[in-house]
Amino acid sequence: MKKAKEKSIKLLAYNKNVLSKMSFDILLFKKELSKAYQHLLEDEVQELKNWVLENFGSQYVLQPILIKK
């Protein structure tokens, strides 16, 4: 489990980097955000959502958040 958590933390940082570069286009940003949600653990999804809100505003957040089952 520890290894999965470390991988997820690295993936979270990677997704933040990608999203920062995609912020010029809200549709592209949301597409990348949707992909990010599918590959993160639930607590990282919430952290990413909070990061998006702080850095880009509510118009960039996907509602509802879709997490893989």
Secondary structure as a PSIPRED ss2 file (coil, helix, strand):
# PSIPRED VFORMAT (PSIPRED V4.0)

   1 M C   1.000  0.000  0.000
   2 K H   0.000  1.000  0.000
   3 K H   0.000  1.000  0.000
   4 A H   0.000  1.000  0.000
   5 K H   0.000  1.000  0.000
   6 E H   0.000  1.000  0.000
   7 K H   0.000  1.000  0.000
   8 S H   0.000  1.000  0.000
   9 I H   0.000  1.000  0.000
  10 K H   0.000  1.000  0.000
  11 L H   0.000  1.000  0.000
  12 L H   0.000  1.000  0.000
  13 A H   0.000  1.000  0.000
  14 Y H   0.000  1.000  0.000
  15 N H   0.000  1.000  0.000
  16 K H   0.000  1.000  0.000
  17 N H   0.000  1.000  0.000
  18 V H   0.000  1.000  0.000
  19 L H   0.000  1.000  0.000
  20 S H   0.000  1.000  0.000
  21 K H   0.000  1.000  0.000
  22 M H   0.000  1.000  0.000
  23 S C   1.000  0.000  0.000
  24 F C   1.000  0.000  0.000
  25 D C   1.000  0.000  0.000
  26 I H   0.000  1.000  0.000
  27 L H   0.000  1.000  0.000
  28 L H   0.000  1.000  0.000
  29 F H   0.000  1.000  0.000
  30 K H   0.000  1.000  0.000
  31 K H   0.000  1.000  0.000
  32 E H   0.000  1.000  0.000
  33 L H   0.000  1.000  0.000
  34 S H   0.000  1.000  0.000
  35 K H   0.000  1.000  0.000
  36 A H   0.000  1.000  0.000
  37 Y H   0.000  1.000  0.000
  38 Q H   0.000  1.000  0.000
  39 H H   0.000  1.000  0.000
  40 L C   1.000  0.000  0.000
  41 L C   1.000  0.000  0.000
  42 E H   0.000  1.000  0.000
  43 D H   0.000  1.000  0.000
  44 E H   0.000  1.000  0.000
  45 V H   0.000  1.000  0.000
  46 Q H   0.000  1.000  0.000
  47 E H   0.000  1.000  0.000
  48 L H   0.000  1.000  0.000
  49 K H   0.000  1.000  0.000
  50 N H   0.000  1.000  0.000
  51 W H   0.000  1.000  0.000
  52 V H   0.000  1.000  0.000
  53 L H   0.000  1.000  0.000
  54 E H   0.000  1.000  0.000
  55 N H   0.000  1.000  0.000
  56 F H   0.000  1.000  0.000
  57 G C   1.000  0.000  0.000
  58 S H   0.000  1.000  0.000
  59 Q H   0.000  1.000  0.000
  60 Y H   0.000  1.000  0.000
  61 V C   1.000  0.000  0.000
  62 L C   1.000  0.000  0.000
  63 Q C   1.000  0.000  0.000
  64 P C   1.000  0.000  0.000
  65 I C   1.000  0.000  0.000
  66 L C   1.000  0.000  0.000
  67 I C   1.000  0.000  0.000
  68 K C   1.000  0.000  0.000
  69 K C   1.000  0.000  0.000
